[in-house]
Amino acid sequence: MSKMRTVALAGAVVCAVVAGMMAKNVLNRKQEVKQEIVNTVQTVDVLVATKDLLMGDKLGDGTLGWKSWPKDNVLPIMITRDAKPEAMKEFAQARVRLPIYKDEPVMDKKFIMPGAGGFMSAILPKGMRAISVAISSRSSAGGFILPNDRVDVILTKKGTDGKSSTPIVRSETVIGNVRVLAVNQVYRQATNETDPVTVEKGETATLELTPKQSEILAQVESSGELSLALRSIAENDGKSADENVPVLADKYQDRAKRVAGDPLFVRAGVESYASSQ
């Protein structure tokens, strides 16, 4: 190999090495710049839900936590640790007003504090009423019924056979597909007007019904024991809001349509009304 070729080959090798080193330095600089950009994003701690919360659930018992959030994306309605460091303790007795999902920021409009008015009226659809009925763990599917579940309301009557004096127990569905608003929650106002409303545990269920259905349920509750039968969530799939409504049993349809003052007749244990119109 000639001397010139040797020199040219050595020069090419040196150029390749230099080019490789330059390329490596450029890549390292890009990574450093990228790292610097990432590290300059400022975050703040925002109050979020640690699990899915449904309407009526209590904020507390590990349902809240702090999560880092980009400072530029923090909205005024979000609750930050800087603004309210004791927020988890402060809101421990609050009730969920609108569903909050896991890792979603908790905002004031999503919950309501004890003592604040309008909790139940705020979640009731137009034209519906909230009515509470007495229940027990045995008569409420063993305690597995929760707010927003759908239930059938069953009335059980105890009586005596007129001929044989044998005890008789009859059960019948009064209203089907009823939405449960609250379970075992009793709101009490203290005797002093300055005292807040408190939430206590009680054996009651608050149901969402139409005005006429509320009247009928209040009437039948005094004649026997009410039980709640939990409905499958699959039965409501695909139903529109207009279809997913409580339905009176056929026996009680006449009561809903009757005019005040119509006489009641009972024949063979079947109730009916004679219209005065």
VENVEN-V929041 format. One record per helix or strand. SS is the DSSP state (H for helix, E for strand). FROM is the first residue (numbers start at 1). LEN is the number of residues. If there is no record, write none. Layout:
SS/FROM/LEN
SS/FROM/LEN
//
This chain:
H/3/37
E/43/7
E/53/1
E/58/1
E/64/7
H/71/3
E/78/1
E/80/1
H/87/4
E/95/2
E/100/1
E/105/1
E/107/1
H/108/3
E/111/2
H/119/5
E/128/7
H/141/3
E/150/11
E/167/17
E/186/4
E/197/4
E/204/7
H/211/11
E/225/6
H/233/4
E/247/2
H/250/8
E/263/5
E/270/5
//
